[in-house]
Amino acid sequence: MGAMSLWHWVVVLVIVLLVFGAGKLPNVMGDMAKGMKAFKKGMRDDDVTVDDPKLSDNKPGTDVPR
């Protein structure tokens, strides 16, 4: 009973189609794909190093002694 058989998946698919409708399902999947792309882009943007002079907050001549 632990594994899902083919009939379980058929019932789940029918319920999903009844809830979302056949027309809305592609829109929902498209929105999910856009969200995943935005998440991946955000994760990639966070990996930028601070060594890049364009991203540094310090302006020339404003060094603070440490």
Buried (B, 14 or more C-beta within 10 A) or exposed (E): EEEEEEEEEEEEEEEEEEEBEEEEEEEEEEEEEEEEEEEEEEEEEEEEEEEEEEEEEEEEEEEEEE
